[in-house]
Amino acid sequence: MHIEFSSAAPASDATLAFTVEKDGMARLASSLVEASALDLLKSAAKASRFEGETGAIVETFVDQGGTARRLLLIGTGAGSEMDYEKAGGALTGRLLSSGVTQVSVDFDSAGASAKAVARFAGAAAQRSWRHDIYRTKLPEKSKPTLTSIVLHNTPEGTDAAWAPQKALTEGLELTRTLVAEPPNVIYPESFVAKVLAEVEGLGLEVTVLGEEEMHALGMGALLGVSQGSVKNAQLLALKWSGKGAGDPDLALVGKGVTFDTGGISLKPGAGMEDMKWDMGGAGAVVGAMKAIAGRKAKANVIGVCGLVENMPDGNAIRPGDVLTSMSGQTIEVLNTDAEGRLVLCDALTWVQRTHRPKTIVDLATLTGAMIVSLGHEHGGCFANDDSLADQLLAAGKASGDLLWRFPMGDAYNKLIDSPIADMKNVGPRGAGSITAAQFLLRYIETGVQWAHLDIAGMVWSDKAGPNYEKGATGYGVRLLDRFVADNFED
């Protein structure tokens, strides 16, 4: 989606939209349309009981020299940044496949801030993303037509506010593409190739480890998950040094299981196709790193992805096997479908030993128990530091990627003690998301602030949202970008 800011009046027949705050119809005015047309639009609003509610839309047509001209009102509610974001997404949702190719939006009577208008534009662009490349018989009326949004009468500073939103949108598009692609297209090595092509020229320092290098480092947990697949495991690191040389202050670590059959502990067949998005945590990490680098954030951050495919095979790990992780700790594998924590634990050890970050946030589609707990409304947050948890929850509210914090403690930690190894990879049925987090905490070194985000219910949606179509949501990119901006930038 092309976003343009213009001081020129749109063409006389251009589709034109006006933003209206709650109960703001009396203030609606515009120099871009004749008074008679605006009066007709106001009448349509009254007939539709439109009062400027967030995301509500009224649409009508006026005669423009014998041609029907489309006019719309978009509600922006209380006028917050989030309200404008929802309104921008609603506009694209309404017009994306309407036949309209360009819409002009007038902010003349909106009273919006530059950041609010930029978020409107960002959501409008983000909502246009679709993954139709494999659909060869898409009906003509279902094909997207809207390619451009032109913003008029925007407040001073909107251009500057748009730049980080543009970078964020590009990061979201990368994440969504990775999550949406089928598993025969995205597997560990192709994931790396796709990401490197997308971030080329942004100034990121790239590290890629193959299986030989990981064997030498003793990454027995990550490689144990991968050993049943013909696809080679990879560890990908993207380092951004926006404050100059030195160790990163923050590490973002993502689970990248590009397809998860469950291994020998095979999942049921029904719904297994969804497991192409079991790399959603890694997808969010690389999308966030693209956004951070794209807007030249004044922060030192590294993103690390452990990338594997979990397959059943004669060489796959079995329930009962004991693996030795890079940290030296041993793991009794009771369920090969609890593989994400095995991938993450070695990635966590690697980034701590190699880059010594003070703070780590990992993201993973880790447990089905998280969906049972929170559905598809919040990601789960686990942390060893209250201030870090508070920062993440605040970033979630500000960005729209919501989180809910869960407890941790010794009572839960004891549930993963093993009689023959240092730990089991699963605990009892109860508190499954918490015991998974406790497992990861055992790999965090003393003095390191750490949070684990279980996003199992959030990376894919069966219905459209404020800034996404059905399918891959890009959850986590906005959250991480906001978390970095609020807490790590000079």
C-alpha positions, 0 to 999 in steps of 0.5 A: 500500500502506497501512503502519500501526504498531499497539500493539493486538492484531490481530483473532483471525482476522487473517493474521499473520506473524512474522519469524525470523532465521537459526537463530532458531526457538528464540527465536520467541515472540509474545503475538499468537497462542496457544501451540498455534498457534505450536507448529503453525507451528514444526512446519511450519517444521521439516517445510519445513526452514525455518531463517530464510533471508532471504526464505524463507517458511513458511505454514500454517493453524490453526483459529480458532473454525471458521475457517482462520487464515493464519500465516506465518514470514518469514526475515530471515537475518543480520538486516541492514537489507538482509535485512529489506528482502528479507523485506518484499518477499518477504511482499508477493510471497507475499500480493499476489494471495492474497485476503488484504487485510491482514496483521499482522507481529509483530516481538516476537522479531526484535531488529531496529533501527528502520531495519531494520523501516522498510526491511521496510515500505518494501520491502513497500510498494514490491513492491506497485506494479503497472501494470495500468491498461490490462488490462481482462480481468485474471483475478480471481485475478491481481488484487492484493488486499493493501492494508494491512500492520500492524506490531506490537511494533516498536522505538522510533523506527520511526515516525521511520525510516518517514518517509524510507522512505515518501518514497522509496517515493513517489519510486519509484512516480513513476519506475516509472509514467513508465518503464512508461507507453507512448510515446503517453502519455509524451512530453516535454511529458506527462512534464513535466506528469505530474512537475509534478502529482506534485511539487506542494506539495513546495517544489521550484523548477521550470524548464521550457524549450521549444524556443524557449528552447533554440534561443536558448541554442544547444542544437543537440545536444539539439534535433538529436535532437528535430528528427525528431519532431512532439513538442516537446523539453523541459528540466525542472529541479527544484531543492531548497534544503534548506539555504537559498538558493544554488547547489546542491551537487549536480546530477542529470542524466537522459537522457529519450528518451521513445522511441528508434527510433534515428532514421535509423540505425533500430533493428531492429524486434524489441524496439523497443517496449522503447525506451519506457524509454529515459527511465529516467535522467530517470525516476530523477532526478525520482523521486529529487528527489521523495523528497529533497523529500518527506523534507525533506532538508537538502541543496541539489540540482537535478535536470535532465532533457533530454527528447526523442523520437528519430524518423526523419523527413524533417527528422531528423538524418543520419549525417554531420551536424555539430551545434553544442552549447551549449558551442560544441563541434561533433559529427560525428554518425556514428550517430543512435542514439547520441543520448543523449549528444547530449541529455546534453551540452547538459543538462550545459552548461546546469546548469553555466552556470546553477547552478554545481554542484560535483558532477554525477551523470548517469544514462542508459540510454546503451549496449547495450554496458553490458548486454553487460558487466554484464548486469542485475546492476549499473549502470556507473559512470564518474567523474573523481574517485575519492572520488566514485566510492567514494561512489556505489559505497558508496551502491549497496551500502547501497541495493541499486542496485549499481554497478561502476566502469569505467576512463577515460583519454586512450587511450579519449578519442582514439577519439572524435576527428573529422577534421572536427569537435571529436568524433564521437558514437561511437567504434569497436565496442570499449569503447562504454560507455567512449567514451560516457562520454569524450564526456560528460566533454568537457562537464564544466568544470574543477574539477567532480566528475562521475560518469556512471551507465550504467543501460541494463540496470537500469531494466527487468526480465523477472523480479520482484526484492526490491522490484519486480514484473516491469517497471519497477524504479525503479533509481537512485532508492534509489541517489541518495537514499542518496548524497545522505543520506550525502554532502550533508546537514548 
